[in-house]
């Protein structure tokens, strides 16, 4: 564990090699699991605002679900949190399968097409990193969420010799700022992964 700017960073963030391999996993993280992608309060408001602009990209089933329960729903894990709404089969309402059978985020698609400015929820952008906050002491911890559906991503990361923190560089900068990322990268360049 290292600490940068009072943010606790698990060793795996520097040790683990990672590069998404969508051809292999088919975007399983948008389908598997029991919980929607964790959302910050401000992101729920953003999703409500952009919904009319991306509705045409969503399946009828997803539209029906959103109009029945909203863009988010409450889940209980270690504690209650709001996450993206899920279809009955567990798929995120914002995911659609492309011609290659890969699940793609329609929020991200709309962003890349210039329809909206919001890229996607930060928890999705950071994945497989999960950030938790202890509100009592105003402290963040950054951890690697190891999941067998990402085995191919770990293998590809090993081939590319790409540390996890570098794979999610843009998301870490978005969450914590350029200065934080530069310090994390500087630590890695000087010390390598913790032993």
Helices and strands as residue ranges (DSSP letters): E 2-4, E 7-9, H 12-15, H 22-25, G 28-30, H 41-54, G 55-57, H 60-69, E 72-76, E 80-84, E 95-97, E 103-105, H 106-112, H 122-126, E 129-134, E 139-144, G 148-150, H 151-160, H 164-167, H 169-176, H 178-191
